[in-house]
Amino acid sequence: MKKTYYDLKLKLSYLIKGIKSRKEIHIMDIVKYDNKEWFVNNAISSCGQCGERLYDLLENVPFDENGKRKKVSVSKSKIVKVKNWSNFKIGIFNVYEFNMNYWHDINLRKMLS
């Protein structure tokens, strides 16, 4: 009974964290840049001079005849997150799934001990 209670409590806390972070830009979010839709492919690089995070964007179109898409690296201030169901779902469940996959068992053991 105690394990079930703490399990549910942790899962709810992960959902609440996900809801709070839904406005942040996550990988696979669809964003607007230069009046086109792009999706975020990577977000680990940063500008050497200003220290701002750079997002690697891929154009949200089908592949061309060579199996490629246009790619750009853009700072956060130049992109706008598109409001749609896909982004909303990614924003919430990105945090939830990360915590469930990597931290849930560890956090549950800490609460039970």
C-alpha positions as CSV (number, residue, x, y, z in Angstrom):
1,M,0.0,0.0,0.0
2,K,2.8,2.4,0.9
3,K,4.6,1.7,-2.3
4,T,1.5,2.3,-4.4
5,Y,0.9,5.6,-2.6
6,Y,4.4,6.9,-3.2
7,D,4.4,5.6,-6.8
8,L,1.3,7.6,-7.6
9,K,2.6,10.7,-5.7
10,L,5.8,10.6,-7.8
11,K,4.0,10.2,-11.1
12,L,1.7,13.1,-10.3
13,S,4.7,15.3,-9.4
14,Y,6.3,14.4,-12.8
15,L,3.1,15.5,-14.6
16,I,3.0,18.7,-12.6
17,K,6.6,19.5,-13.6
18,G,5.7,18.7,-17.2
19,I,2.8,21.1,-17.1
20,K,5.0,23.8,-15.7
21,S,7.6,23.3,-18.4
22,R,5.2,23.0,-21.4
23,K,6.1,26.5,-22.6
24,E,9.8,25.7,-22.9
25,I,11.2,24.6,-26.2
26,H,11.8,20.8,-26.3
27,I,13.3,18.5,-28.9
28,M,10.8,17.7,-31.7
29,D,8.8,20.8,-31.0
30,I,7.5,22.6,-34.1
31,V,8.6,26.3,-34.2
32,K,8.3,29.2,-36.5
33,Y,11.5,30.8,-37.9
34,D,11.7,33.0,-41.0
35,N,7.9,32.6,-41.5
36,K,8.4,28.8,-42.0
37,E,7.7,25.8,-39.8
38,W,10.7,23.9,-38.5
39,F,11.2,21.3,-35.9
40,V,13.8,21.3,-33.2
41,N,16.4,18.5,-33.8
42,N,19.0,19.4,-31.3
43,A,19.7,22.0,-28.6
44,I,23.1,21.2,-27.1
45,S,25.3,23.8,-28.8
46,S,25.8,27.4,-27.8
47,C,27.1,30.6,-29.2
48,G,30.8,31.1,-28.3
49,Q,30.6,34.9,-27.8
50,C,27.2,35.4,-26.3
51,G,26.8,32.1,-24.5
52,E,23.2,31.8,-25.7
53,R,21.8,28.3,-26.5
54,L,21.5,27.5,-30.2
55,Y,18.8,25.2,-31.6
56,D,19.4,23.0,-34.6
57,L,16.2,23.2,-36.7
58,L,15.1,21.1,-39.6
59,E,12.6,22.3,-42.1
60,N,9.2,20.7,-41.5
61,V,8.7,19.5,-45.1
62,P,9.1,16.1,-46.8
63,F,12.6,15.0,-47.7
64,D,13.9,16.1,-51.1
65,E,15.1,13.8,-53.8
66,N,18.4,13.2,-51.9
67,G,16.6,12.3,-48.7
68,K,17.6,15.6,-47.0
69,R,16.0,18.7,-45.4
70,K,17.3,22.2,-44.9
71,K,19.1,22.7,-41.5
72,V,19.8,25.9,-39.6
73,S,21.2,26.8,-36.2
74,V,19.2,29.6,-34.5
75,S,19.2,31.3,-31.1
76,K,16.1,31.0,-28.9
77,S,15.2,34.7,-29.4
78,K,14.6,34.2,-33.1
79,I,12.2,31.3,-32.9
80,V,8.6,31.1,-31.7
81,K,7.0,27.9,-30.5
82,V,3.8,27.0,-32.5
83,K,0.7,26.4,-30.4
84,N,-0.6,23.0,-31.4
85,W,-1.6,19.7,-29.8
86,S,1.7,18.0,-30.7
87,N,3.8,20.7,-28.9
88,F,1.5,20.6,-25.9
89,K,1.8,16.9,-25.6
90,I,5.6,16.9,-26.1
91,G,5.9,19.7,-23.5
92,I,4.1,17.8,-20.8
93,F,5.2,14.2,-21.4
94,N,8.8,15.0,-22.2
95,V,9.5,15.6,-18.5
96,Y,7.2,12.8,-17.4
97,E,8.8,10.2,-19.6
98,F,12.3,11.3,-18.7
99,N,11.6,10.9,-15.0
100,M,9.8,7.6,-15.5
101,N,12.6,6.1,-17.5
102,Y,15.6,7.3,-15.6
103,W,14.7,8.5,-12.1
104,H,11.5,6.9,-10.9
105,D,12.9,3.7,-9.4
106,I,15.7,5.7,-7.7
107,N,13.2,8.3,-6.3
108,L,10.8,5.5,-5.2
109,R,13.5,3.7,-3.3
110,K,14.5,6.9,-1.6
111,M,11.0,7.5,-0.4
112,L,10.5,3.9,0.8
113,S,13.7,3.8,2.8
